[in-house]
Amino acid sequence: MAKDAHTPTRLIRLPEVKLRTGLARSSIYRMMEHGGFPRPRKLGPRAVAWLVSDIDHWIDSRPAKPSV
């Protein structure tokens, strides 16, 4: 997804990350441990969020599933 120079940076929380990727929380954190998923930004002592551009880039980088 191309980013327009006028588009502000947007942060998304875990429920939206799960919705966009179709992954479960445990899968996201497991993939992060192994370097296969973007790391979130710390918002506070108990809050994190991901850059929407990082998630979109990760989705775009996934290989397309061959049609059956």
RODO-2510 file (C-alpha; in nm, 4 decimals, decimal comma):
residues 68
     n   res          X          Y          Z
     1     m     0,0000     0,0000     0,0000
     2     a     0,1567     0,3304    -0,1078
     3     k     0,1849     0,5997     0,1558
     4     d     0,0862     0,9507     0,0525
     5     a     0,3138     1,2288     0,1813
     6     h     0,0079     1,3910     0,3413
     7     t    -0,1144     1,0765     0,5187
     8     p    -0,0442     1,1000     0,8916
     9     t     0,1189     0,8110     1,0754
    10     r    -0,1461     0,5991     1,2424
    11     l    -0,1081     0,3545     1,5285
    12     i    -0,3305     0,0513     1,5712
    13     r    -0,3820    -0,1663     1,8754
    14     l    -0,3785    -0,5466     1,8910
    15     p    -0,7476    -0,6086     1,8080
    16     e    -0,7098    -0,4265     1,4750
    17     v    -0,3753    -0,5967     1,4033
    18     k    -0,5463    -0,9332     1,4565
    19     l    -0,8336    -0,8295     1,2307
    20     r    -0,6051    -0,7062     0,9508
    21     t    -0,3737    -1,0083     0,9590
    22     g    -0,6099    -1,2886     1,0556
    23     l    -0,3560    -1,4026     1,3152
    24     a    -0,4126    -1,4863     1,6802
    25     r    -0,2356    -1,2949     1,9565
    26     s    -0,0099    -1,5904     2,0339
    27     s     0,0942    -1,6228     1,6678
    28     i     0,1767    -1,2521     1,6441
    29     y     0,3962    -1,2580     1,9539
    30     r     0,5622    -1,5866     1,8533
    31     m     0,6462    -1,4433     1,5102
    32     m     0,7817    -1,1254     1,6730
    33     e     1,0183    -1,3372     1,8861
    34     h     1,1665    -1,4869     1,5700
    35     g     1,1833    -1,1595     1,3772
    36     g     0,8987    -1,2490     1,1425
    37     f     0,6535    -0,9773     1,2444
    38     p     0,6864    -0,6018     1,3107
    39     r     0,7468    -0,4957     1,6687
    40     p     0,5010    -0,2581     1,8340
    41     r     0,5781     0,0869     1,9726
    42     k     0,5489     0,1370     2,3464
    43     l     0,2765     0,3858     2,4357
    44     g     0,2969     0,3543     2,8119
    45     p     0,3805     0,1088     3,0886
    46     r     0,1152    -0,1404     2,9729
    47     a     0,0182    -0,0267     2,6249
    48     v     0,1660    -0,0920     2,2810
    49     a     0,0541    -0,0205     1,9264
    50     w     0,1800    -0,0945     1,5772
    51     l     0,2359     0,1490     1,2939
    52     v    -0,0328     0,0750     1,0368
    53     s     0,2306     0,1184     0,7645
    54     d     0,4436    -0,1599     0,9229
    55     i     0,1450    -0,3953     0,9282
    56     d     0,0449    -0,3064     0,5710
    57     h     0,4033    -0,3643     0,4544
    58     w     0,4131    -0,7016     0,6333
    59     i     0,0840    -0,8049     0,4689
    60     d     0,2077    -0,6925     0,1254
    61     s     0,5291    -0,8918     0,1709
    62     r     0,3476    -1,2219     0,2287
    63     p     0,3589    -1,4579    -0,0694
    64     a     0,0328    -1,4863    -0,2576
    65     k    -0,1491    -1,8138    -0,2022
    66     p    -0,1646    -2,0098    -0,5274
    67     s    -0,5182    -2,0570    -0,6564
    68     v    -0,6458    -2,4124    -0,6577
***
